[in-house]
Amino acid sequence: MLLRILIPTHNRPRLLERTLESLAAAEHPPEFDRVMVIENGGASHSRRVCEQLNSRLPIEFASRAEAGKSRALQWGLRRIGDSFALFLDDDVRVAPNTLVAYSQGERLNESDAILGGPLLIDYEEPPPRWLLPYLPRSVTGCPGDPTLTGEPYFSGANFGVHAKLLLEAGGFDERIGPGARVPGTEGNPTGQESEAQARLIALGCKPKFLPEAKVWHYVPRDRCTPQWALHRAERVAMSSAIRANQGHNRRSLARVPYWVWKDLATSLPALTASSVMRDEQRFLLRRGFYAARGYLRGYRQQSSHPDD
């Protein structure tokens, strides 16, 4: 079975070039067919980057005016045919043998398998140590097998599955992910890759860890701050609310559960937390407010699109 790589991108040509350079330098197994780069949300310099590397790496480039990482991935899935889809982000670099690790043996022919490898980190500037427990794996990394933890999903920057199988499971939820509501990453619900993997696992698919299929994720300094972590908590809550099944018996106000209003009201004083408090104490107080606000925004979005 052919191995095809899907890379969505939005206005990050330098990082995209770094990713494609690492793929060009990697070992290419016989099953490797091409890289599909899907620019979404308007044109940038991504096409030029792809054209410059096309002599060293088989690249298919597409530019879509419609914003949204999940929309781009869904569009690409429908076009790569009956092949194994490897999902990489436009801000990673791959190890020289990553593609070989995915293709070895009969892995690409295991139709019920979700394959994934370690996620390592290239920091511009590491976060403070106390903040690490409150940051996602995309920032802290996941060098080991996530299936041995309570979150048995591979990073969206390094996992693969049969394209046909993922489409049959519904693909990616276009209501969540970068660009789903507003351009860029911030202000959008997050977690589209783990949500898709959860649906696959519910259908009987088995996650399999490939220790040699390593990628390094570039993390800029602005994603290693308490403020970014607060907004991330809000985006995670938005995603949970959008995907929630409210049912008909829950008590709600304006189609938002009462508990969300209660959490929002009780967490408001945290915004004026004393500046003499330790950073972690102040952060934890404010985190409850950001999460409650995320649930509020998510339920409102869900109710404004009841058919989604």
GIKABEL-V512321 format. One record per residue. N is the residue number from 1. RES is the residue in one small letter. SS is DSSP state (alpha for helix, beta for strand, coil for the rest). OMEGA is omega in radians with two decimals (NA if undefined). Layout:
BEGIN
n->N res->RES ss->SS omega->OMEGA
n->N res->RES ss->SS omega->OMEGA
END
This chain:
BEGIN
n->1 res->m ss->coil omega->-3.12
n->2 res->l ss->coil omega->3.06
n->3 res->l ss->beta omega->3.13
n->4 res->r ss->beta omega->-3.05
n->5 res->i ss->beta omega->3.08
n->6 res->l ss->beta omega->3.11
n->7 res->i ss->beta omega->3.00
n->8 res->p ss->beta omega->-3.14
n->9 res->t ss->beta omega->3.11
n->10 res->h ss->coil omega->2.96
n->11 res->n ss->coil omega->3.08
n->12 res->r ss->coil omega->-3.02
n->13 res->p ss->alpha omega->-3.11
n->14 res->r ss->alpha omega->3.11
n->15 res->l ss->alpha omega->3.10
n->16 res->l ss->alpha omega->3.12
n->17 res->e ss->alpha omega->3.11
n->18 res->r ss->alpha omega->3.12
n->19 res->t ss->alpha omega->-3.10
n->20 res->l ss->alpha omega->3.08
n->21 res->e ss->alpha omega->3.14
n->22 res->s ss->alpha omega->3.09
n->23 res->l ss->alpha omega->3.12
n->24 res->a ss->alpha omega->-3.12
n->25 res->a ss->alpha omega->-3.10
n->26 res->a ss->coil omega->3.05
n->27 res->e ss->coil omega->-3.09
n->28 res->h ss->coil omega->3.11
n->29 res->p ss->coil omega->-3.12
n->30 res->p ss->coil omega->-3.09
n->31 res->e ss->coil omega->-3.10
n->32 res->f ss->beta omega->-3.06
n->33 res->d ss->beta omega->-3.08
n->34 res->r ss->beta omega->3.01
n->35 res->v ss->beta omega->3.03
n->36 res->m ss->beta omega->3.09
n->37 res->v ss->beta omega->-3.07
n->38 res->i ss->beta omega->3.07
n->39 res->e ss->beta omega->-3.12
n->40 res->n ss->beta omega->3.09
n->41 res->g ss->coil omega->3.09
n->42 res->g ss->coil omega->-3.06
n->43 res->a ss->coil omega->3.01
n->44 res->s ss->coil omega->3.12
n->45 res->h ss->coil omega->-3.08
n->46 res->s ss->alpha omega->3.14
n->47 res->r ss->alpha omega->-3.13
n->48 res->r ss->alpha omega->3.10
n->49 res->v ss->alpha omega->-3.13
n->50 res->c ss->alpha omega->-3.14
n->51 res->e ss->alpha omega->-3.13
n->52 res->q ss->alpha omega->-3.07
n->53 res->l ss->alpha omega->-3.02
n->54 res->n ss->coil omega->3.12
n->55 res->s ss->coil omega->-3.12
n->56 res->r ss->coil omega->-3.04
n->57 res->l ss->coil omega->3.11
n->58 res->p ss->coil omega->-3.06
n->59 res->i ss->beta omega->2.96
n->60 res->e ss->beta omega->-3.08
n->61 res->f ss->beta omega->3.06
n->62 res->a ss->beta omega->3.10
n->63 res->s ss->beta omega->-3.12
n->64 res->r ss->beta omega->3.14
n->65 res->a ss->coil omega->-3.11
n->66 res->e ss->coil omega->-3.14
n->67 res->a ss->coil omega->3.04
n->68 res->g ss->coil omega->3.11
n->69 res->k ss->alpha omega->-3.13
n->70 res->s ss->alpha omega->3.11
n->71 res->r ss->alpha omega->3.11
n->72 res->a ss->alpha omega->3.14
n->73 res->l ss->alpha omega->3.14
n->74 res->q ss->alpha omega->3.11
n->75 res->w ss->alpha omega->3.14
n->76 res->g ss->alpha omega->3.13
n->77 res->l ss->alpha omega->-3.09
n->78 res->r ss->coil omega->-3.04
n->79 res->r ss->coil omega->-3.09
n->80 res->i ss->coil omega->3.02
n->81 res->g ss->coil omega->-3.08
n->82 res->d ss->coil omega->-3.09
n->83 res->s ss->coil omega->3.07
n->84 res->f ss->beta omega->-3.10
n->85 res->a ss->beta omega->3.04
n->86 res->l ss->beta omega->-3.09
n->87 res->f ss->beta omega->3.05
n->88 res->l ss->beta omega->3.04
n->89 res->d ss->coil omega->-3.10
n->90 res->d ss->coil omega->3.14
n->91 res->d ss->coil omega->3.10
n->92 res->v ss->beta omega->2.91
n->93 res->r ss->beta omega->-3.05
n->94 res->v ss->beta omega->3.03
n->95 res->a ss->coil omega->-3.10
n->96 res->p ss->coil omega->-3.09
n->97 res->n ss->coil omega->-3.10
n->98 res->t ss->alpha omega->-3.11
n->99 res->l ss->alpha omega->3.09
n->100 res->v ss->alpha omega->3.14
n->101 res->a ss->alpha omega->3.10
n->102 res->y ss->alpha omega->-3.00
n->103 res->s ss->alpha omega->-3.03
n->104 res->q ss->coil omega->3.10
n->105 res->g ss->coil omega->-3.11
n->106 res->e ss->coil omega->-3.02
n->107 res->r ss->alpha omega->-3.10
n->108 res->l ss->alpha omega->-3.13
n->109 res->n ss->alpha omega->3.08
n->110 res->e ss->coil omega->-2.98
n->111 res->s ss->coil omega->-3.11
n->112 res->d ss->coil omega->-3.05
n->113 res->a ss->beta omega->2.91
n->114 res->i ss->beta omega->-3.10
n->115 res->l ss->beta omega->3.11
n->116 res->g ss->beta omega->-3.11
n->117 res->g ss->beta omega->-3.11
n->118 res->p ss->beta omega->3.02
n->119 res->l ss->beta omega->3.09
n->120 res->l ss->beta omega->-2.96
n->121 res->i ss->beta omega->2.90
n->122 res->d ss->beta omega->-3.12
n->123 res->y ss->beta omega->2.87
n->124 res->e ss->coil omega->3.06
n->125 res->e ss->coil omega->-3.05
n->126 res->p ss->coil omega->3.09
n->127 res->p ss->coil omega->3.02
n->128 res->p ss->coil omega->-3.02
n->129 res->r ss->alpha omega->-3.08
n->130 res->w ss->alpha omega->-3.08
n->131 res->l ss->alpha omega->-3.02
n->132 res->l ss->alpha omega->-3.12
n->133 res->p ss->alpha omega->-3.06
n->134 res->y ss->alpha omega->3.13
n->135 res->l ss->coil omega->-3.13
n->136 res->p ss->coil omega->3.14
n->137 res->r ss->alpha omega->3.10
n->138 res->s ss->alpha omega->3.12
n->139 res->v ss->alpha omega->-3.09
n->140 res->t ss->alpha omega->-3.11
n->141 res->g ss->coil omega->3.09
n->142 res->c ss->beta omega->-3.07
n->143 res->p ss->coil omega->-3.10
n->144 res->g ss->coil omega->-3.08
n->145 res->d ss->coil omega->-3.12
n->146 res->p ss->alpha omega->3.14
n->147 res->t ss->alpha omega->3.10
n->148 res->l ss->alpha omega->-3.13
n->149 res->t ss->coil omega->3.10
n->150 res->g ss->coil omega->3.11
n->151 res->e ss->coil omega->-2.99
n->152 res->p ss->coil omega->-3.12
n->153 res->y ss->coil omega->3.10
n->154 res->f ss->coil omega->3.09
n->155 res->s ss->coil omega->3.09
n->156 res->g ss->coil omega->3.13
n->157 res->a ss->coil omega->-3.09
n->158 res->n ss->beta omega->3.02
n->159 res->f ss->beta omega->-3.12
n->160 res->g ss->beta omega->-3.13
n->161 res->v ss->beta omega->3.06
n->162 res->h ss->beta omega->-3.10
n->163 res->a ss->alpha omega->-3.11
n->164 res->k ss->alpha omega->-3.13
n->165 res->l ss->alpha omega->3.14
n->166 res->l ss->alpha omega->3.09
n->167 res->l ss->alpha omega->3.12
n->168 res->e ss->alpha omega->3.12
n->169 res->a ss->coil omega->3.11
n->170 res->g ss->coil omega->3.12
n->171 res->g ss->coil omega->-3.09
n->172 res->f ss->coil omega->3.12
n->173 res->d ss->coil omega->-3.04
n->174 res->e ss->coil omega->3.10
n->175 res->r ss->coil omega->-3.10
n->176 res->i ss->coil omega->-3.12
n->177 res->g ss->coil omega->3.09
n->178 res->p ss->coil omega->3.11
n->179 res->g ss->coil omega->-3.10
n->180 res->a ss->coil omega->-3.12
n->181 res->r ss->coil omega->-3.11
n->182 res->v ss->coil omega->-3.14
n->183 res->p ss->coil omega->3.10
n->184 res->g ss->coil omega->-3.08
n->185 res->t ss->coil omega->-3.06
n->186 res->e ss->coil omega->3.14
n->187 res->g ss->coil omega->-3.13
n->188 res->n ss->coil omega->3.03
n->189 res->p ss->coil omega->-3.02
n->190 res->t ss->coil omega->3.05
n->191 res->g ss->coil omega->-3.06
n->192 res->q ss->alpha omega->-3.11
n->193 res->e ss->alpha omega->3.12
n->194 res->s ss->alpha omega->3.10
n->195 res->e ss->alpha omega->3.12
n->196 res->a ss->alpha omega->3.12
n->197 res->q ss->alpha omega->3.11
n->198 res->a ss->alpha omega->3.11
n->199 res->r ss->alpha omega->3.11
n->200 res->l ss->alpha omega->3.13
n->201 res->i ss->alpha omega->3.11
n->202 res->a ss->alpha omega->3.11
n->203 res->l ss->coil omega->3.08
n->204 res->g ss->coil omega->3.11
n->205 res->c ss->coil omega->-3.09
n->206 res->k ss->beta omega->3.05
n->207 res->p ss->beta omega->3.12
n->208 res->k ss->beta omega->-3.07
n->209 res->f ss->beta omega->3.11
n->210 res->l ss->beta omega->-3.02
n->211 res->p ss->beta omega->-3.12
n->212 res->e ss->beta omega->-3.09
n->213 res->a ss->beta omega->-3.01
n->214 res->k ss->beta omega->2.92
n->215 res->v ss->beta omega->3.06
n->216 res->w ss->beta omega->-3.11
n->217 res->h ss->beta omega->3.10
n->218 res->y ss->beta omega->-3.14
n->219 res->v ss->beta omega->3.11
n->220 res->p ss->coil omega->-3.07
n->221 res->r ss->alpha omega->-3.09
n->222 res->d ss->alpha omega->3.04
n->223 res->r ss->alpha omega->-3.14
n->224 res->c ss->coil omega->-3.09
n->225 res->t ss->coil omega->3.06
n->226 res->p ss->alpha omega->-3.11
n->227 res->q ss->alpha omega->3.10
n->228 res->w ss->alpha omega->3.13
n->229 res->a ss->alpha omega->3.09
n->230 res->l ss->alpha omega->3.12
n->231 res->h ss->alpha omega->3.07
n->232 res->r ss->alpha omega->3.09
n->233 res->a ss->alpha omega->3.10
n->234 res->e ss->alpha omega->-3.12
n->235 res->r ss->alpha omega->3.09
n->236 res->v ss->alpha omega->3.12
n->237 res->a ss->alpha omega->3.08
n->238 res->m ss->alpha omega->-3.12
n->239 res->s ss->alpha omega->3.14
n->240 res->s ss->alpha omega->-3.12
n->241 res->a ss->alpha omega->-3.13
n->242 res->i ss->alpha omega->-3.08
n->243 res->r ss->alpha omega->-3.08
n->244 res->a ss->coil omega->3.01
n->245 res->n ss->coil omega->-3.04
n->246 res->q ss->coil omega->-3.08
n->247 res->g ss->coil omega->-3.07
n->248 res->h ss->coil omega->-3.04
n->249 res->n ss->coil omega->-3.14
n->250 res->r ss->coil omega->3.09
n->251 res->r ss->coil omega->-3.08
n->252 res->s ss->beta omega->3.04
n->253 res->l ss->beta omega->-3.07
n->254 res->a ss->coil omega->3.10
n->255 res->r ss->coil omega->3.04
n->256 res->v ss->beta omega->-3.11
n->257 res->p ss->beta omega->-3.13
n->258 res->y ss->alpha omega->-3.07
n->259 res->w ss->alpha omega->3.10
n->260 res->v ss->alpha omega->3.10
n->261 res->w ss->alpha omega->-3.14
n->262 res->k ss->alpha omega->3.13
n->263 res->d ss->alpha omega->-3.13
n->264 res->l ss->alpha omega->-3.12
n->265 res->a ss->alpha omega->-3.09
n->266 res->t ss->alpha omega->-3.12
n->267 res->s ss->alpha omega->-3.12
n->268 res->l ss->alpha omega->-3.14
n->269 res->p ss->alpha omega->-3.12
n->270 res->a ss->alpha omega->-3.12
n->271 res->l ss->alpha omega->3.12
n->272 res->t ss->alpha omega->3.14
n->273 res->a ss->coil omega->-3.05
n->274 res->s ss->coil omega->3.13
n->275 res->s ss->coil omega->3.13
n->276 res->v ss->coil omega->3.11
n->277 res->m ss->coil omega->3.07
n->278 res->r ss->coil omega->-3.09
n->279 res->d ss->alpha omega->-3.09
n->280 res->e ss->alpha omega->3.12
n->281 res->q ss->alpha omega->3.14
n->282 res->r ss->alpha omega->3.13
n->283 res->f ss->alpha omega->-3.10
n->284 res->l ss->alpha omega->3.09
n->285 res->l ss->alpha omega->-3.09
n->286 res->r ss->alpha omega->-3.09
n->287 res->r ss->alpha omega->3.11
n->288 res->g ss->alpha omega->3.11
n->289 res->f ss->alpha omega->-3.12
n->290 res->y ss->alpha omega->3.11
n->291 res->a ss->alpha omega->3.13
n->292 res->a ss->alpha omega->3.12
n->293 res->r ss->alpha omega->3.09
n->294 res->g ss->alpha omega->3.08
n->295 res->y ss->alpha omega->3.13
n->296 res->l ss->alpha omega->-3.12
n->297 res->r ss->alpha omega->3.14
n->298 res->g ss->alpha omega->3.12
n->299 res->y ss->alpha omega->3.09
n->300 res->r ss->alpha omega->3.10
n->301 res->q ss->alpha omega->3.12
n->302 res->q ss->alpha omega->-3.10
n->303 res->s ss->alpha omega->3.10
n->304 res->s ss->alpha omega->3.07
n->305 res->h ss->coil omega->-3.03
n->306 res->p ss->coil omega->-3.08
n->307 res->d ss->coil omega->-3.12
n->308 res->d ss->coil omega->NA
END
